[in-house]
Amino acid sequence: MSASASKFLRRRFPTYATWAALVFITLSCERLFAAAPYFSQHPTNQYVCVGLDVSMFAYSPSWPWYQWQFNGVDIPGATSNVLSLRNVGPEQAGAYRVVATNAYGSATSSNAILVVGNVTVGGTSLPGAISLGATNVIQVAGGSSHALALRADGTVIAWGDNRSG
């Protein structure tokens, strides 16, 4: 604790017990947070269709300032632990990471790769993007006005015209 802070505390809290307790709490808190940043949650790879929104998340419990980077370059204004990208385009595909900095140092997260694509289903009168809920898809089939996606776990996702049940 600085000499001026100590002097302020002694004037503000003249009794020794109060002053000693505040010094102890202050020093304990300084020790508790006196560590260089590290990440307990790194951002993860994301796959998104063109035109949709995507968010990336990272967390460091060491009270840092955050700065997101795209392909190693700072993203202006991206200074929280969540990076939100709206209406994603192919030019935003690449490596994202975040740098956490505090008074004791800095740490850089692992890269999270953003893949931006436009997966479409052909052969139907309703071509369109496969639903983002269609994860782990191993096969796609389509009819005249509907489409089906088979997941690796055996479940099927359907979309399109359902007039016939």
C-alpha beads as a LAMMPS data file, in Angstrom:
LAMMPS data file: protein, C-alpha beads

165 atoms
164 bonds

1 atom types
1 bond types

-500.0 500.0 xlo xhi
-500.0 500.0 ylo yhi
-500.0 500.0 zlo zhi

Masses

1 110.0

Atoms # bond

1 1 1 0.000 0.000 0.000
2 1 1 1.336 3.441 -0.852
3 1 1 2.384 5.897 1.852
4 1 1 -0.324 8.367 0.815
5 1 1 -3.014 5.656 1.057
6 1 1 -1.729 4.636 4.476
7 1 1 -1.761 8.271 5.652
8 1 1 -5.301 8.749 4.328
9 1 1 -6.517 5.630 6.177
10 1 1 -4.921 6.723 9.463
11 1 1 -6.596 10.138 9.244
12 1 1 -9.950 8.719 8.149
13 1 1 -9.955 5.841 10.661
14 1 1 -8.027 7.014 13.724
15 1 1 -8.440 3.921 15.854
16 1 1 -5.704 1.398 15.347
17 1 1 -8.031 -1.628 15.186
18 1 1 -10.066 -0.144 12.344
19 1 1 -6.975 0.998 10.474
20 1 1 -5.223 -2.365 10.930
21 1 1 -8.302 -4.252 9.720
22 1 1 -8.554 -2.094 6.591
23 1 1 -4.856 -2.553 5.845
24 1 1 -5.225 -6.318 6.255
25 1 1 -8.273 -6.428 3.955
26 1 1 -6.574 -4.214 1.378
27 1 1 -3.376 -6.271 1.354
28 1 1 -5.333 -9.544 1.283
29 1 1 -7.336 -8.390 -1.731
30 1 1 -4.177 -7.213 -3.478
31 1 1 -2.623 -10.663 -2.943
32 1 1 -5.788 -12.432 -4.028
33 1 1 -5.855 -10.655 -7.388
34 1 1 -2.097 -10.220 -7.761
35 1 1 -1.687 -12.682 -10.583
36 1 1 -1.112 -12.499 -14.283
37 1 1 -4.188 -13.398 -16.326
38 1 1 -4.917 -16.940 -17.430
39 1 1 -7.934 -18.378 -19.195
40 1 1 -10.349 -20.750 -17.517
41 1 1 -12.524 -20.654 -20.660
42 1 1 -11.018 -20.310 -24.140
43 1 1 -13.088 -19.359 -27.198
44 1 1 -14.184 -22.335 -29.312
45 1 1 -14.372 -22.971 -33.054
46 1 1 -17.607 -21.848 -34.669
47 1 1 -19.347 -22.842 -37.889
48 1 1 -21.951 -20.408 -39.220
49 1 1 -23.887 -19.794 -42.417
50 1 1 -23.489 -16.502 -44.277
51 1 1 -25.762 -13.770 -42.926
52 1 1 -26.246 -15.190 -39.441
53 1 1 -24.911 -13.923 -36.106
54 1 1 -22.233 -15.605 -34.027
55 1 1 -20.755 -15.011 -30.556
56 1 1 -17.483 -16.137 -29.030
57 1 1 -16.788 -16.258 -25.316
58 1 1 -13.649 -16.371 -23.186
59 1 1 -13.141 -15.922 -19.464
60 1 1 -10.226 -15.061 -17.215
61 1 1 -10.873 -14.871 -13.449
62 1 1 -7.978 -12.459 -12.874
63 1 1 -9.921 -9.221 -13.502
64 1 1 -8.315 -8.370 -16.842
65 1 1 -9.002 -5.982 -19.674
66 1 1 -9.891 -7.857 -22.847
67 1 1 -8.926 -7.172 -26.465
68 1 1 -10.179 -9.442 -29.248
69 1 1 -8.077 -10.004 -32.348
70 1 1 -8.881 -11.261 -35.843
71 1 1 -5.985 -12.995 -37.586
72 1 1 -3.625 -11.391 -35.032
73 1 1 -4.902 -7.807 -35.450
74 1 1 -6.865 -5.929 -32.750
75 1 1 -10.580 -5.513 -33.459
76 1 1 -11.511 -1.897 -32.569
77 1 1 -14.052 -1.732 -29.741
78 1 1 -13.980 -5.486 -29.036
79 1 1 -13.004 -5.202 -25.367
80 1 1 -15.260 -7.517 -23.382
81 1 1 -15.075 -11.242 -22.769
82 1 1 -17.796 -11.798 -25.403
83 1 1 -17.279 -11.055 -29.097
84 1 1 -20.509 -10.755 -31.086
85 1 1 -20.456 -10.634 -34.876
86 1 1 -23.634 -9.720 -36.736
87 1 1 -24.611 -10.684 -40.282
88 1 1 -21.415 -12.671 -40.803
89 1 1 -19.833 -12.702 -44.258
90 1 1 -17.097 -14.866 -45.816
91 1 1 -14.511 -12.120 -45.195
92 1 1 -14.930 -12.712 -41.439
93 1 1 -13.781 -16.330 -41.606
94 1 1 -10.455 -16.837 -39.858
95 1 1 -8.726 -17.064 -36.496
96 1 1 -10.088 -15.171 -33.496
97 1 1 -8.386 -14.882 -30.124
98 1 1 -8.509 -12.605 -27.122
99 1 1 -5.708 -11.043 -25.088
100 1 1 -6.341 -10.563 -21.368
101 1 1 -4.203 -7.950 -19.609
102 1 1 -3.979 -6.713 -16.032
103 1 1 -1.354 -4.973 -13.898
104 1 1 0.573 -8.239 -13.511
105 1 1 0.871 -9.324 -17.122
106 1 1 -1.082 -10.643 -20.071
107 1 1 -2.227 -13.908 -21.597
108 1 1 -3.442 -14.830 -25.050
109 1 1 -6.218 -17.365 -25.539
110 1 1 -6.048 -20.197 -27.989
111 1 1 -7.305 -19.434 -31.495
112 1 1 -10.938 -20.088 -32.308
113 1 1 -11.485 -20.698 -35.996
114 1 1 -14.619 -19.209 -37.523
115 1 1 -15.793 -21.080 -40.615
116 1 1 -18.349 -19.185 -42.668
117 1 1 -20.184 -21.074 -45.368
118 1 1 -23.392 -21.310 -47.246
119 1 1 -24.454 -24.924 -47.098
120 1 1 -27.395 -25.418 -49.414
121 1 1 -29.524 -28.337 -50.411
122 1 1 -30.026 -28.776 -54.137
123 1 1 -32.523 -30.888 -56.019
124 1 1 -35.600 -29.481 -54.309
125 1 1 -37.869 -26.614 -55.147
126 1 1 -36.977 -25.230 -51.696
127 1 1 -33.196 -24.989 -51.692
128 1 1 -31.870 -23.220 -48.645
129 1 1 -29.406 -23.206 -45.823
130 1 1 -29.349 -26.261 -43.608
131 1 1 -30.675 -25.396 -40.166
132 1 1 -27.965 -24.534 -37.635
133 1 1 -29.601 -27.144 -35.409
134 1 1 -28.374 -29.693 -37.933
135 1 1 -25.100 -30.506 -36.211
136 1 1 -23.126 -33.693 -36.896
137 1 1 -24.929 -34.229 -40.198
138 1 1 -23.605 -37.211 -42.150
139 1 1 -26.069 -37.308 -45.039
140 1 1 -28.626 -35.016 -46.708
141 1 1 -31.530 -35.958 -48.987
142 1 1 -34.266 -33.915 -50.608
143 1 1 -37.590 -34.312 -52.352
144 1 1 -39.542 -31.948 -54.563
145 1 1 -40.315 -29.554 -51.706
146 1 1 -38.645 -30.868 -48.558
147 1 1 -35.230 -31.914 -47.283
148 1 1 -33.919 -34.320 -44.658
149 1 1 -30.635 -34.429 -42.753
150 1 1 -29.364 -37.539 -40.989
151 1 1 -27.255 -36.945 -37.872
152 1 1 -24.475 -39.279 -36.753
153 1 1 -26.584 -40.291 -33.738
154 1 1 -29.382 -41.553 -36.039
155 1 1 -31.835 -38.693 -35.556
156 1 1 -33.364 -37.014 -38.604
157 1 1 -34.110 -33.323 -39.132
158 1 1 -36.696 -32.330 -41.734
159 1 1 -37.655 -28.976 -43.250
160 1 1 -39.694 -27.691 -46.159
161 1 1 -43.285 -28.373 -47.198
162 1 1 -45.325 -30.508 -44.797
163 1 1 -48.750 -30.406 -46.486
164 1 1 -48.972 -34.180 -46.704
165 1 1 -48.068 -34.837 -43.087

Bonds

1 1 1 2
2 1 2 3
3 1 3 4
4 1 4 5
5 1 5 6
6 1 6 7
7 1 7 8
8 1 8 9
9 1 9 10
10 1 10 11
11 1 11 12
12 1 12 13
13 1 13 14
14 1 14 15
15 1 15 16
16 1 16 17
17 1 17 18
18 1 18 19
19 1 19 20
20 1 20 21
21 1 21 22
22 1 22 23
23 1 23 24
24 1 24 25
25 1 25 26
26 1 26 27
27 1 27 28
28 1 28 29
29 1 29 30
30 1 30 31
31 1 31 32
32 1 32 33
33 1 33 34
34 1 34 35
35 1 35 36
36 1 36 37
37 1 37 38
38 1 38 39
39 1 39 40
40 1 40 41
41 1 41 42
42 1 42 43
43 1 43 44
44 1 44 45
45 1 45 46
46 1 46 47
47 1 47 48
48 1 48 49
49 1 49 50
50 1 50 51
51 1 51 52
52 1 52 53
53 1 53 54
54 1 54 55
55 1 55 56
56 1 56 57
57 1 57 58
58 1 58 59
59 1 59 60
60 1 60 61
61 1 61 62
62 1 62 63
63 1 63 64
64 1 64 65
65 1 65 66
66 1 66 67
67 1 67 68
68 1 68 69
69 1 69 70
70 1 70 71
71 1 71 72
72 1 72 73
73 1 73 74
74 1 74 75
75 1 75 76
76 1 76 77
77 1 77 78
78 1 78 79
79 1 79 80
80 1 80 81
81 1 81 82
82 1 82 83
83 1 83 84
84 1 84 85
85 1 85 86
86 1 86 87
87 1 87 88
88 1 88 89
89 1 89 90
90 1 90 91
91 1 91 92
92 1 92 93
93 1 93 94
94 1 94 95
95 1 95 96
96 1 96 97
97 1 97 98
98 1 98 99
99 1 99 100
100 1 100 101
101 1 101 102
102 1 102 103
103 1 103 104
104 1 104 105
105 1 105 106
106 1 106 107
107 1 107 108
108 1 108 109
109 1 109 110
110 1 110 111
111 1 111 112
112 1 112 113
113 1 113 114
114 1 114 115
115 1 115 116
116 1 116 117
117 1 117 118
118 1 118 119
119 1 119 120
120 1 120 121
121 1 121 122
122 1 122 123
123 1 123 124
124 1 124 125
125 1 125 126
126 1 126 127
127 1 127 128
128 1 128 129
129 1 129 130
130 1 130 131
131 1 131 132
132 1 132 133
133 1 133 134
134 1 134 135
135 1 135 136
136 1 136 137
137 1 137 138
138 1 138 139
139 1 139 140
140 1 140 141
141 1 141 142
142 1 142 143
143 1 143 144
144 1 144 145
145 1 145 146
146 1 146 147
147 1 147 148
148 1 148 149
149 1 149 150
150 1 150 151
151 1 151 152
152 1 152 153
153 1 153 154
154 1 154 155
155 1 155 156
156 1 156 157
157 1 157 158
158 1 158 159
159 1 159 160
160 1 160 161
161 1 161 162
162 1 162 163
163 1 163 164
164 1 164 165
